[in-house]
Amino acid sequence: MEAVDAFFVLWRDRLVESDFRAGSPIVAVAETNEDAPQLARSAAGVVTRRQEALAALFVPD
């Protein structure tokens, strides 16, 4: 359990320090393509699906 806690502390700190931009290739694509707003919309969909999938892991059947 200590390893899991340490992992989350590391990522929490990294995310906070980067204003929540570090670590996500999805965000990188969406933010670096201002001429293609459809990428931001697609990225939002990916993030939503990922959040839903992760949340489902924490809810018992």
Backbone as JSON, one array per atom type, in Angstrom:
{
  "sequence": "MEAVDAFFVLWRDRLVESDFRAGSPIVAVAETNEDAPQLARSAAGVVTRRQEALAALFVPD",
  "N": [[0.82, -1.19, 0.0], [2.02, 1.19, 0.62], [3.59, 1.76, -1.6], [1.7, 2.34, -3.56], [0.5, 4.61, -2.43], [2.75, 6.32, -2.48], [3.13, 6.55, -5.22], [0.79, 7.95, -5.99], [1.19, 10.34, -4.58], [3.49, 11.31, -5.84], [2.53, 11.72, -8.52], [0.41, 13.49, -8.0], [1.8, 15.75, -7.04], [3.36, 16.33, -9.31], [1.37, 16.9, -11.21], [0.06, 19.13, -10.02], [2.17, 21.0, -9.94], [2.54, 21.41, -12.66], [0.29, 22.68, -13.43], [-1.72, 20.9, -14.01], [-1.09, 19.85, -16.54], [0.94, 18.12, -17.16], [1.97, 14.83, -18.13], [-0.08, 13.86, -19.78], [-0.71, 12.72, -22.89], [-2.97, 13.17, -24.32], [-3.96, 15.68, -23.56], [-1.78, 17.17, -24.43], [-1.93, 16.93, -27.25], [-4.41, 18.16, -27.74], [-3.95, 20.78, -26.84], [-1.87, 21.76, -28.4], [-2.72, 22.18, -30.92], [-4.19, 24.53, -32.04], [-5.37, 25.29, -34.39], [-7.04, 23.29, -35.03], [-9.81, 22.71, -33.78], [-11.41, 20.48, -33.48], [-9.8, 18.52, -32.47], [-9.54, 19.15, -29.77], [-12.17, 18.71, -28.95], [-12.38, 15.97, -29.45], [-10.42, 15.05, -27.69], [-11.59, 15.76, -25.28], [-13.71, 13.95, -25.23], [-12.3, 11.54, -25.06], [-11.07, 11.84, -22.56], [-13.33, 11.92, -20.92], [-14.41, 9.32, -21.34], [-12.31, 7.81, -20.33], [-12.29, 8.61, -17.64], [-14.78, 7.63, -16.85], [-14.36, 4.87, -17.2], [-12.32, 4.39, -15.35], [-13.63, 5.15, -12.98], [-15.57, 3.17, -12.86], [-14.05, 1.01, -12.1], [-13.78, 1.35, -9.4], [-16.2, 0.93, -8.29], [-18.1, -1.48, -6.8], [-19.42, -4.48, -8.26]],
  "CA": [[0.0, 0.0, 0.0], [2.9, 2.36, 0.65], [4.02, 2.04, -2.97], [0.56, 2.99, -4.24], [0.42, 5.96, -1.87], [3.89, 7.1, -2.98], [2.85, 6.82, -6.63], [-0.2, 9.02, -6.08], [1.82, 11.58, -4.11], [4.37, 11.76, -6.92], [1.73, 12.26, -9.62], [-0.32, 14.68, -7.54], [2.74, 16.87, -7.03], [3.73, 16.65, -10.7], [0.22, 17.54, -11.84], [-0.14, 20.46, -9.44], [3.27, 21.87, -10.38], [2.41, 21.7, -14.1], [-1.07, 23.19, -13.64], [-2.47, 19.75, -14.53], [-0.8, 19.62, -17.94], [1.95, 17.06, -17.3], [1.61, 13.43, -18.09], [-1.19, 13.43, -20.61], [-0.56, 12.98, -24.31], [-4.26, 13.65, -24.84], [-3.94, 17.13, -23.36], [-0.74, 17.74, -25.29], [-2.47, 17.02, -28.61], [-5.49, 19.14, -27.77], [-3.46, 22.13, -26.6], [-0.87, 22.2, -29.36], [-3.34, 22.27, -32.24], [-5.23, 25.55, -31.98], [-6.02, 25.39, -35.69], [-7.89, 22.12, -35.21], [-10.62, 22.58, -32.55], [-11.99, 19.14, -33.36], [-8.92, 17.7, -31.62], [-9.91, 19.42, -28.38], [-13.43, 18.01, -28.7], [-12.07, 14.53, -29.38], [-9.68, 14.83, -26.45], [-12.57, 15.82, -24.18], [-14.42, 12.68, -25.24], [-11.38, 10.51, -24.57], [-10.91, 12.04, -21.12], [-14.58, 11.51, -20.29], [-14.49, 7.86, -21.36], [-11.28, 7.28, -19.42], [-12.77, 8.84, -16.28], [-15.87, 6.69, -16.6], [-13.79, 3.54, -17.08], [-11.62, 4.33, -14.06], [-14.63, 5.19, -11.9], [-16.22, 1.86, -12.81], [-13.17, 0.08, -11.38], [-13.89, 1.57, -7.97], [-17.56, 0.64, -7.86], [-18.28, -2.93, -6.82], [-20.55, -5.01, -9.05]],
  "C": [[0.86, 1.26, 0.0], [3.35, 2.74, -0.76], [2.93, 2.76, -3.74], [0.42, 4.43, -3.73], [1.54, 6.86, -2.4], [3.68, 7.47, -4.45], [1.87, 7.98, -6.76], [0.35, 10.36, -5.6], [2.7, 12.15, -5.2], [3.56, 12.41, -8.04], [0.93, 13.48, -9.21], [0.59, 15.89, -7.57], [3.11, 17.31, -8.45], [2.58, 17.37, -11.4], [-0.02, 18.95, -11.32], [0.92, 21.43, -9.93], [3.14, 22.27, -11.85], [1.05, 22.3, -14.44], [-1.92, 22.15, -14.37], [-2.28, 19.52, -16.03], [0.18, 18.47, -18.16], [1.32, 15.69, -17.38], [0.51, 12.98, -19.01], [-0.94, 13.75, -22.08], [-1.85, 13.48, -24.94], [-4.32, 15.16, -24.71], [-2.91, 17.79, -24.28], [-1.23, 17.91, -26.72], [-3.51, 18.12, -28.7], [-4.96, 20.57, -27.66], [-2.49, 22.62, -27.66], [-1.44, 22.34, -30.77], [-4.5, 23.26, -32.24], [-5.99, 25.69, -33.3], [-6.97, 24.23, -35.96], [-8.74, 21.9, -33.95], [-11.27, 21.21, -32.39], [-11.11, 18.23, -32.51], [-9.24, 17.92, -30.15], [-11.22, 18.7, -28.03], [-13.2, 16.5, -28.58], [-11.35, 14.19, -28.08], [-10.63, 14.85, -25.26], [-13.35, 14.51, -24.09], [-13.56, 11.55, -24.69], [-11.24, 10.62, -23.05], [-12.18, 11.58, -20.39], [-14.71, 9.99, -20.23], [-13.49, 7.23, -20.4], [-11.73, 7.46, -17.97], [-13.88, 7.85, -15.92], [-15.34, 5.27, -16.4], [-13.07, 3.37, -15.74], [-12.61, 4.32, -12.91], [-15.31, 3.84, -11.76], [-15.35, 0.84, -12.06], [-13.32, 0.19, -9.87], [-15.28, 1.29, -7.42], [-17.77, -0.88, -7.93], [-19.51, -3.32, -7.65], [-21.69, -5.41, -8.18]]
}
